[in-house]
Amino acid sequence: MNAPMTPPKTPSESRYVVLDAPPRRLRDILLRWEVILVILLAATIVVNTLVSPYFLDVFNLADATFNFSEKAIIALGMALLILVRQIDLSVAAIVALASMGIGYAAEAGYGPMALFAIAIGIGVLCGVFNGILVTWFRLPSIVVTIGTMSLFRGITQVILGDQAKTKYPPEFLELGQSYFIKMKETSIPWLFVPPLPLSFLIFLILALLFGLFLHRTASGRKLFAIGSNPVAARFSGIPVDRLTFLLFVVSGALCGLAAALLTARLGSMRSNIGIGWELDIVTMVILGGVSIAGGVGSILGVVLAVFVLGLVTFGMSLNNIPGQVVSVYIGALLIAVIALPRIVDKIRIPRRG
Amino acid sequence: MTALLKNREFALALILVVTVAGIGAYQPVFLEWRNISDLLTETSVLFMMALAQMVVIITRGIDLSVAANLALSGMLAALVSQYYPETPLVLMILAGVVSGLVLGMVNGVLIAFLGIPPIVMTLGTLAVFRGLIIIIAGGDQVNASEMGVAFQAFPKMVFLGLTTPVWIAIIVSALFWVFLNLTRAGRGLYAVGGNPVAARYCGIDQRRQELMAYAITGAVSGLCGYLWVARYGVAYSEIANGYELTVIAACVIGGVSIGGGVGSVAGTLLGALFLGIVMTALPVMQISPFWQMAISGAVILTAVIINARAERRPDKLILPEARRLKRV
């Protein structure tokens, strides 16, 4: 005879009853943002493979990553900022300023490592400037970064005028224009090392680091706390301003890194380099499920969104669809993905009057 | 006197007068009527767009799609002029306005009734509207030679020394002033933005107010779309690219609080005028136009810092000692 399994009954001393979380149902899992994105990604791959025979080609796919990796690197920093209810619209302008720094440093004869360091240094300085204005002066970040966006790109225009910077050391260009890891085939046909550009490799490594930081460390948890309720977070002893400041600096540093990769890839720069990127990057982050109201989001979601956007763009360009028509689909996708769960909610839960 | 100086609009106007006087002292040609008239004509679209954006920002929203709306509605008006040249001018302008209104209402309905965050929604429609221009125009642009004569002549007409766009801006500004200050719906916008919960308890329908705000912004963008296309004599997909940020900058300089509930017609007009002066004064001062962006960036930052000082509310802290700990 088995003893009946009875839960140990301890008399509750609290006035409150703590219930266990309700069991996960299939619907909850299916409605998770990341799952929606995986389905979208799968649909994108299937449709593109059916439409174009050139889509599922290792080298084509590797080349496609060139076009979104730099933005994706910046999106990681943007994701953390949006998570804590901030935003950085000056990212593209920081890219321009850092890229100009590289241009002048390259003419002065610096090597590739120094050029990367200079770009990241400029990015950090810009991030510090944004961070001070937001945390010290307590200004809304959307306004501050609209201002610094004009300021940073304006400085680039003032210094550069209508010139272009086109002289770079060949080793630097090599970093941006060739595969960092070369294709290696093994005896098994489906097992191989894919060719990877440096920018994509850096994005993958950074995504992993950011994911570990955000989801596996105490500091990462603190960001969620700040995003959910900054006042409560402050009262819980979380250094809200210090962390916010650091996130702006990180965002700036990532912009510097992206600027170096972009400049190396293009091999030239003008003052309008990367213009309009801020909106593409914010789109990546929001499609990735990071709530603009703060406190909700995951790095996995952002990475998936980056792939969805990258592959949709790549697939459409394979079919000669012009860039601005692609943007119609991306804009509509963004709205649809945000709107659909809300419509489902409206239908399922009758509104209270 | 100090009370007058603390008044934001007055302070801004004073700064403007000093700036203009300074530029005029250096280059008297800047103060000639012809130049001032040009300046006003050049800035008229920014005046209206900034007022419209202000209405949205007052409700705690933001509309990033205004410039794309302007370009799409302008293209529609231009296409009407190209393919149906017999259409009366009023109907062509109306085509732009109605197109803008409909596009604005798309934003408004999804934001107000589905609760999509405004910045997300309008970021999406920004991309969609820009792409639609390519689709409806078949990737082509409409040139001056393809638009009607009356279509292009209207914005260049002069009444009493001012061009029609300036007169339209004056009328639109007056309407905005009446609407925001004297009508129940207009006051409701401030209520919704200032304190949505209190507004709800007062029986103000937040969703209706929001829808109205985006519809107004859309209609004004459509009107400006016509003016833009007709004045510059060309319609293509890149028109007014990035202009949404200039418009928001004008609002910010004019003292509109991004947190909602604060903003005045006079302040916003002055903010737009300031940007207009910066843009037109540079060539007169023989400064390279490349300075324009850096200067407007510096002006925006200065303006927000000053505005934030003016409207800072005391923090809710339980102990005065805690004030020391506030900044970590």
Contacts between the chains, C-beta under 8 A, distances in Angstrom:
chain1	res1	chain2	res2	distance
A	87	B	119	8.0
A	89	B	245	7.9
A	133	B	301	7.0
A	133	B	305	7.8
A	135	B	327	7.9
A	136	B	327	7.7
A	137	B	305	5.8
A	137	B	308	6.5
A	138	B	308	6.7
A	138	B	312	7.7
A	139	B	304	5.3
A	139	B	305	6.8
A	139	B	308	5.3
A	140	B	258	4.8
A	140	B	259	6.8
A	140	B	304	7.8
A	142	B	62	7.6
A	142	B	119	7.9
A	142	B	258	6.1
A	143	B	252	5.3
A	143	B	258	5.2
A	143	B	300	7.4
A	143	B	304	5.0
A	144	B	301	7.1
A	144	B	304	6.7
A	146	B	245	5.6
A	146	B	248	6.1
A	146	B	249	6.2
A	146	B	252	7.3
A	146	B	300	6.5
A	147	B	249	7.5
A	147	B	252	7.7
A	147	B	297	5.4
A	147	B	298	7.9
A	147	B	300	3.7
A	147	B	301	4.1
A	147	B	304	6.5
A	148	B	297	6.6
A	148	B	301	7.0
A	149	B	245	7.1
A	149	B	297	7.1
A	150	B	245	7.6
A	150	B	249	7.1
A	150	B	293	5.1
A	150	B	294	7.1
A	150	B	296	5.1
A	150	B	297	3.1
A	150	B	300	6.3
A	151	B	293	7.9
A	151	B	294	6.0
A	151	B	297	3.0
A	151	B	298	6.0
A	151	B	300	7.9
A	151	B	301	6.6
A	152	B	297	7.4
A	153	B	293	5.7
A	153	B	297	7.8
A	154	B	290	7.9
A	154	B	291	7.3
A	154	B	292	7.3
A	154	B	293	3.4
A	154	B	294	2.7
A	154	B	295	7.0
A	154	B	296	7.2
A	154	B	297	5.0
A	154	B	298	7.9
A	155	B	294	5.4
A	157	B	290	4.2
A	157	B	291	7.8
A	157	B	293	5.6
A	157	B	294	6.9
A	158	B	288	7.4
A	158	B	290	5.2
A	158	B	291	5.6
A	158	B	294	5.3
A	160	B	290	7.9
A	161	B	288	6.8
A	161	B	290	5.4
A	162	B	290	7.9
A	234	B	328	7.8
A	239	B	328	4.3
A	240	B	328	7.0
A	241	B	327	6.0
A	241	B	328	5.6
A	242	B	328	5.7
A	271	B	290	7.7
A	275	B	242	7.5
A	276	B	241	7.6
A	276	B	242	7.1
A	279	B	64	7.6
A	279	B	123	6.0
A	279	B	126	6.8
A	279	B	127	7.6
A	282	B	119	7.9
A	282	B	123	6.2
A	283	B	123	6.3
A	283	B	124	7.8
A	283	B	127	7.5
A	286	B	120	5.3
A	286	B	123	7.4
A	292	B	117	4.4
A	292	B	119	5.8
A	292	B	120	5.7
A	293	B	117	6.6
A	322	B	134	6.2
A	322	B	139	6.7
A	324	B	130	5.8
A	324	B	131	4.6
A	324	B	133	7.5
A	324	B	134	4.6
A	324	B	237	5.8
A	325	B	131	5.2
A	325	B	134	5.8
A	325	B	135	6.3
A	326	B	131	7.4
A	327	B	127	4.1
A	327	B	128	7.5
A	327	B	130	6.1
A	327	B	131	4.7
A	328	B	127	6.7
A	328	B	128	5.1
A	328	B	130	8.0
A	328	B	131	3.2
A	328	B	132	6.3
A	328	B	135	7.0
A	329	B	131	7.9
A	330	B	127	5.8
A	331	B	123	7.7
A	331	B	124	4.3
A	331	B	125	6.4
A	331	B	126	6.9
A	331	B	127	3.1
A	331	B	128	3.9
A	331	B	131	7.0
A	332	B	124	7.1
A	332	B	128	5.7
A	334	B	120	7.0
A	334	B	123	7.0
A	334	B	124	4.2
A	334	B	127	7.5
A	335	B	110	6.9
A	335	B	116	7.3
A	335	B	120	7.8
A	335	B	121	6.4
A	335	B	124	4.0
A	335	B	125	7.1
A	335	B	128	7.6
A	338	B	116	5.4
A	338	B	117	7.9
A	338	B	120	5.7
A	338	B	121	7.6
A	338	B	124	7.8
A	339	B	110	6.2
A	339	B	114	5.5
A	339	B	116	6.0
A	342	B	114	4.7
A	342	B	115	6.3
A	342	B	116	6.9
A	343	B	114	6.8
A	346	B	114	7.4
